[in-house]
Amino acid sequence: MAKKVLVTGASGFLGSYLLLALLKQGYQVRGMVRQQKRPTWIDPAALEGVEWFEGDILDILSLEEAMDGMDAVIHCAALVSFAPQDRQLLYQVNTNGTANVVNAALEKKINRLIHISSVAALGRIAGGGVVNENAKWKEGPLHTHYARSKFQAELQAWRGFAEGLDTVILNPSTILGYGNWEQSSCAIFKQLYDGFRWYTSGLNGFVDVRDVARAAVMLLEKATGGQRYIVNGDNWTFQQLQFCIADGFNRKRPSARAHGLLLGLAWRIEAIRSFLTGKRPLLTRESARVARSATRFDNSKLLNDFSAFSYTPLQQTIQEACRQYAERASYLAEATP
């Protein structure tokens, strides 16, 4: 079994929980970060065993140095964005960065690569439907540039497998939990905490960040190379998710349904605001399209292959995260003069 593991994107939301899960299982862990910063949502004492390495997946030399002496790599570094100004960077980080990770792992004769992909790389079905691990990518208007960049990243991971790199791919759905609520999927918690009043009619898959980390470590140890696994706790409507988060914060539930015409107007207004202020848009054409889609993700393969694994109920995930976010917000409010 691999005992020395490199985690790329170690200071990110999922990356930080991967570090915790690996340390808990007794691994020697090296966390690769672009800057010497630590995740503020994790107790620093819990990460004392991590060897931090400053590097960049776009720098092949730093990647090879980071992999020196490692048995396995969990490739978690990625950019999640639906903003038009990030399109070029999405492909650089997600696609080219993964190609670099694969090349370095082959060069360093790494025993196993766990590639953290996304259900977005499997595609969405027009009109709704169920997606499983056998899904075939079909180009279409429902795919965001983020999805395309992750699909192309998977092609690089499979290339590595074909060239002898023992590879397993994880496809998590939208990841929920306690992190930096100014970024990534955590931002939905801040929206509801601040009294966001709109809800959408779409349906999507959601999963606890700790479950994704546990699944990655389990597959590092037990999965057969060349396999992929969807990691999805449950399929909920966005309305159900938003109501549950609002309840967790004891806030008023969103009461206004954002239909297609309203969403179309909203993302255009956000585009103008972003252009005038230079700030990131809160809603884009792509994210509005996702918010209206209705795709279910089948999690049965992971549960059937590993019967000891189970998912945290989403309501429990949300309640625990809301409590932590509220405590953090209260602490920061009290600390501000």
Secondary structure by P-SEA (a helix, b strand, c coil): cccbbbbcccccaaaaaaaaaaaaaccbbbbbbcccccccccccccccccbbbbbbcccaaaaaaaaccccccccccccccccccaaaaaaaccaaaaaaaaaaaaaacccccccccccccccccccbbbbcccbbbbbcccccaaaaaaaaaaaaaaaaaaaccbbbbbbbcccccccccccccaaaaaaaaacccccccccbbbbbaaaaaaaaaaaaccccccbbbbbccccccaaaaaaaaaaaaccccccccccaaaaaaaaaaaaaaaaaccccccccaaaaaaaabbbbbbaaaaaaaccccccccaaaaaaaaaaaaaaaaaaaaaacc
